[in-house]
């Protein structure tokens, strides 16, 4: 068994570690096919890109109320915690820091 594996063997088996069924480095390995990227057509630029930007704007508008709600919820929870801490028996008064 060869200690050094060639790149094509690593690609074929998915692992640089030798395996029992991987064969030797001299076994032929079928070529790895790579998908070709297609060129952008005018319909992609004229239709899909603007629709994508509109979708991004819609998601932004949709997220604004969620951000406001979460901010208000955070403020309410902090206020309740502060009141609960002040009403707890034996709670010492602290001066607010800057």
Backbone torsions as a table, in degrees:
resi	resn	phi	psi	omega
1	UNK	NA	132.5	179.9
2	UNK	-77.0	139.0	179.2
3	UNK	-77.0	-40.8	-179.0
4	UNK	-94.4	123.9	179.0
5	UNK	-100.5	144.6	177.7
6	UNK	-77.6	162.1	-177.5
7	UNK	-60.5	-39.4	-178.1
8	UNK	-65.6	-29.8	176.7
9	UNK	-72.0	-37.4	178.6
10	UNK	-65.5	-43.2	179.4
11	UNK	-65.1	-40.6	-176.6
12	UNK	-69.3	-41.1	-176.9
13	UNK	-92.5	-19.5	-179.5
14	UNK	83.5	1.3	-177.2
15	UNK	-147.4	137.2	176.4
16	UNK	-76.7	-8.2	-179.6
17	UNK	-82.5	129.5	179.8
18	UNK	-64.5	137.4	177.2
19	UNK	-119.2	163.2	-176.0
20	UNK	-67.2	-35.9	-176.7
21	UNK	-96.8	6.1	-177.3
22	UNK	-77.0	-21.6	-178.8
23	UNK	83.1	-174.3	-178.5
24	UNK	-94.2	173.6	-178.7
25	UNK	-70.4	-12.0	-177.9
26	UNK	-91.8	-7.8	177.6
27	UNK	-68.6	137.7	178.6
28	UNK	-69.2	140.5	-179.7
29	UNK	-116.4	129.7	178.9
30	UNK	-63.7	148.3	-178.2
31	UNK	-64.9	146.1	179.6
32	UNK	-85.3	125.2	179.9
33	UNK	-87.2	136.6	175.6
34	UNK	-114.8	140.7	-179.1
35	UNK	-75.7	132.7	177.2
36	UNK	-83.2	139.6	177.4
37	UNK	-83.2	131.1	180.0
38	UNK	-80.7	155.6	179.6
39	UNK	-76.2	150.9	178.2
40	UNK	-73.9	132.0	177.4
41	UNK	-93.6	172.0	179.6
42	UNK	-64.2	-31.0	179.4
43	UNK	-67.6	-33.1	176.8
44	UNK	-64.7	-45.0	-177.6
45	UNK	-73.7	-35.8	-174.3
46	UNK	-88.1	-24.6	-175.0
47	UNK	-116.3	-54.8	-172.5
48	UNK	-70.0	-40.2	-179.6
49	UNK	-64.5	-48.5	176.9
50	UNK	-63.3	-36.9	177.0
51	UNK	-63.8	-37.3	177.0
52	UNK	-64.5	-40.2	178.0
53	UNK	-67.9	-38.9	176.2
54	UNK	-63.1	-40.9	178.6
55	UNK	-63.4	-40.6	177.8
56	UNK	-62.9	-42.4	177.0
57	UNK	-63.2	-40.6	178.1
58	UNK	-61.9	-44.1	179.1
59	UNK	-65.0	-35.0	177.8
60	UNK	-65.7	-45.9	179.1
61	UNK	-63.7	-37.7	179.2
62	UNK	-67.4	-31.8	-176.7
63	UNK	-80.5	-20.1	-177.8
64	UNK	-61.0	-48.3	177.2
65	UNK	-61.1	-33.1	178.8
66	UNK	-65.9	-41.9	179.0
67	UNK	-64.7	-41.5	178.6
68	UNK	-64.0	-45.1	179.9
69	UNK	-60.2	-44.8	-178.7
70	UNK	-66.4	-35.0	177.5
71	UNK	-66.5	-45.2	178.1
72	UNK	-63.9	-42.0	178.3
73	UNK	-60.8	-40.9	178.2
74	UNK	-62.2	-43.6	-179.5
75	UNK	-64.6	-40.8	179.4
76	UNK	-64.4	-44.9	-179.5
77	UNK	-63.4	-41.8	178.0
78	UNK	-63.4	-39.1	178.1
79	UNK	-64.9	-43.3	178.6
80	UNK	-64.1	-40.4	178.2
81	UNK	-63.2	-39.8	-179.1
82	UNK	-66.6	-42.7	178.8
83	UNK	-66.0	-43.2	179.9
84	UNK	-63.0	-37.6	179.2
85	UNK	-68.6	-37.1	-179.2
86	UNK	-71.6	-32.0	-178.0
87	UNK	-84.7	-10.3	-179.0
88	UNK	-67.0	133.7	179.0
89	UNK	-65.4	139.8	178.9
90	UNK	82.2	7.9	-179.9
91	UNK	-77.0	132.4	179.2
92	UNK	-90.6	149.3	179.6
93	UNK	-83.0	134.1	177.3
94	UNK	-117.1	142.9	175.5
95	UNK	-78.8	135.6	178.6
96	UNK	-65.3	139.9	178.3
97	UNK	-98.4	142.1	-179.1
98	UNK	0.6	NA	NA
